[in-house]
Amino acid sequence: MPERLRPTFELLDKAVTEVYEGRLAPQRASAMASLAGTMVKIVKAGENTNFSLPPQFHYKGVDEIYAMIRGYRRIVPPLAGLTQESSREDVNKALDEWEAAHGKGRLPTEFI
C-alpha cells in the first residue's frame, strides 16, 4: 500500500467498526469508501507513465497522410463573394451592407 494512503485506510477501518456499533451512518461510510476508491484509481493512474497510444493505421505512408490533414487545417478559406479582384471599396461596401442588415457590433448567431 502506498504510504500516502495509509491514513485513509486507517480511517476506513475505523469507520467499519463505527458502522457496526451504530455510531456512523452507513450512507456516510459508503460515501467515504467511494471517495477512497476514487483516490486509489488516481494513484494507480499516476503510477502508469506509459501514455503512448498504438498507431491507428498500420500501412506505409501514414505520416504523410497525417501531415496532409494537418496542412488542410492551416488553410484559411476566402470570404464568400469576394475574389482576388475585389477592391478595398468592395469589401467596405459589403461590410456596410452587413452592418445595415444586422446592426453594428452584433456578431452572427449561427456558427459551424
Secondary structure, DSSP 4 states (H G I P E B T S, - for coil): --GGGHHHHHHHHHHHHHHHHTSS-HHHHHHHHHHHHHHHHHHHHHH----PPPPS--STTHHHHHHHHHHHHTPPPPPTT--TT--HHHHHHHHHHHHHHH-TTPPPS---
